[in-house]
Amino acid sequence: MIFGKPLFTNHGYFNLGTPKNPDNPFYKLNKKFNPLGGNFVDYGLGAVLKQRKIPGYEEQMGKFKVPSLRNVAKTAPYMHNGVFADLKSVIKFYNTRDVPEAGWGPPEVNMNVFSEINYGNLGLTETEIDALVAFLGTFSDGYKNDTSINP
């Protein structure tokens, strides 16, 4: 909890098998900032641990911190790389990640992908997906995602 409000997170790190975002502006940065261009792979926590020479970093490759669900309906785009523009796409991904005909791209990092509790093949109906999106909207507390600069 922060300031008396629940965060709705387990504070863990997971690799959910999120596909690469071909529209990620980082890929188009000057080679000085991103020498790999479109070939860059974000290894998340594992990359940080590797850089710091912490043993066991391999098991953390591709994992990212689970964010708070508080105000989740107001914080698009979603996932570490912004690959999903809306919550419905996120829920559809959770629902069908492991269903070949769903058409998701391969995971950006193909190691350590979370595969417990039938995640990725939940069998949710379109109505259930819409209900989950509406439910997540109830976690909003008045936050405004205003990124404009006020003089």
N, C-alpha and C positions, 0 to 999 in steps of 0.2 A: 504494500500500500504506500501511496505517496499522498501526503496532505489529506489523509483520511479517506481516499478514494481507491477502490480496488483497481488493479491494473489489468486483470484478466490475462495473465501470462504465466508460464511455468518457469520463466527465466532461463530456459535451456537453449541448447544449440542443436540444430538439425540440418541435414541436407535433405530437402524435400524432393529433389530431382527436378528442380525448376529448369526449364529450357533456357538456352541463351537468348538474349534479347537482341535481335539483329539491328534494332533502331537505337541501341544504347549510344548516346553521343560520345562516350568515352573512347569508343573505337575510332572516332574521326579526329581525335586530338592530335596535335603536333607530335611527331616522333620523340621529341624531347620529353614529353610527359607520358606517352604511351608508345614505346618502341615496337610493340607487337601489333598495334593497330587492331583489326578485326579478329586476330588470332589470340588476343588476350583472354585468359580464363581467370575468373575470380574464384580463388580457393578459400575465401572467407577466413574463418578462425584458423584453419590449418596453415594458411600462408603466414599469418601473424606469428604463430607458434614456431614455424620453421625458421622464419627470419630471426627470431629470438633464440634459436637453437635449443628449443625445449623438446626433450625426448617424447616420443609418442604422437608427434604432430600428424603423422600419416592417418591416424584414426579420426582426425578432426577436419581433414580436407573436405571442402565443399559445404561445411556447416556454417550456418548463420544464426544469430540470436533470434529467438522467438520474440516478436514485438508485442506490445500491449494491444489488446483489442479495444481499449478505450478509444473512442472517436475513429475507429477503423473505417467507418463509412465516409469519412471526410479526409482521408490521407492517401488518396490515389496518387501515383500509380503504385502497384503492389509487387512484392517480392524484392529481393536484394538488388535486382537489376531493372526493376520497373517494367518487366515483361507484360504484366497484366494491367490494363487500363481501368478495370472496374471489378467490384467484388464478385459479381456473378461469374466472371471468367475464372477468378481464383477458386470459387466453390466448384465450378465445373472441372477444373484441373484436379482438385483434391478428389473429386468423384471418379474421374476417368483416367488418371495419369497412367495406369497400368493396362488400359484397354487399347490394344494396338490400333483399332480403327478410329480412335478418338483424334488422332492426328497431331498430338503434341510432339514437339521436337525432342531430341534426346536430352538427357540432363546435361547442364553445363559442366558439371563434375559428376562422373559416372561411378565414383567410389563412395562408400558410406551412405548410400541413399536409404532413407528411412523406409522400412517395408513391414512394419508391425501393424497389427489390428486391421488388416485388410485395406489399409490406406491405399488409395489409388484405384480402387475398384469397389466403391461403396454401394453402387446400385441405386443411387438417389434418383427420384423422378424430377421432372422439370418443376412441378409444384413444390416439392420438398426443397429444391435448390432456391426457388424464389422465397420460400418461407425462411430459410437460413439467412439469406441476404437481408430480409426485413428484420429478422431477429438481431443480426449484427448492428443494424441501424439503431437499435434501442440502447446501445452502449455509448451513444453520443451524449455529451454533457454541456453543449453550448459552445464548444471549441469552434473557432473560425480559422480555416486554413487560408489566411490572407498573406500571401508572400510579397505583396506590393510594398514599396518603400515609401514611408510617409515622411515628408519634409519637416 
